[in-house]
Amino acid sequence: MANTSSAEKRVRQERKRNLHNRSERSRLKTAIKNVAQADNPDSAAAALKETSALLDRMASRRLIHPNKAARKKSPLAKHAAKLA
């Protein structure tokens, strides 16, 4: 339990950020699934472009680790290239 007003404020801020970050990570997972499930080259390329940008954005904001972004992008790019 928070003992000071500043600690109470920090708890409120963390709760708000946690909700936002959770929704952003969920959005990212959905984007990754869209690329993985793409069945034609055009939709795969478009989804890959959007997902790569999203991964980079999340990594720059430290919502995910930059290495994780690179790890996720590589197999998605291979999948899109295989379709093309």
C-alpha positions, -999 to 999 in steps of 0.1 A, spaced: 0 0 0 13 34 -9 23 56 21 27 90 4 7 110 -21 35 107 -47 35 69 -43 -3 68 -48 1 89 -79 28 65 -92 5 36 -86 -22 53 -106 2 61 -134 15 26 -135 -20 11 -137 -29 34 -166 4 27 -185 0 -11 -179 -34 -11 -195 -21 9 -225 10 -13 -229 -11 -44 -227 -34 -33 -255 -4 -23 -276 12 -57 -272 -21 -73 -281 -22 -52 -312 13 -63 -321 4 -100 -317 -26 -96 -339 -4 -79 -366 21 -108 -364 -7 -133 -368 -20 -114 -399 14 -118 -416 17 -154 -407 -18 -163 -419 -15 -143 -452 -20 -165 -482 -13 -143 -511 19 -123 -518 3 -89 -519 -15 -91 -486 16 -107 -470 38 -78 -482 14 -52 -470 9 -69 -436 47 -73 -433 54 -37 -440 28 -26 -413 40 -52 -388 77 -44 -393 70 -7 -386 49 -16 -356 77 -39 -342 103 -11 -347 80 14 -330 74 -9 -300 111 -16 -297 120 21 -298 95 27 -270 109 -3 -251 75 -21 -250 95 -50 -263 132 -56 -265 149 -45 -297 163 -80 -302 128 -95 -299 116 -72 -327 145 -85 -349 137 -121 -340 100 -117 -349 107 -98 -382 131 -124 -397 107 -154 -399 78 -131 -410 100 -118 -439 109 -153 -448 73 -163 -449 64 -133 -471 93 -140 -495 83 -177 -498 48 -166 -509 62 -141 -535 
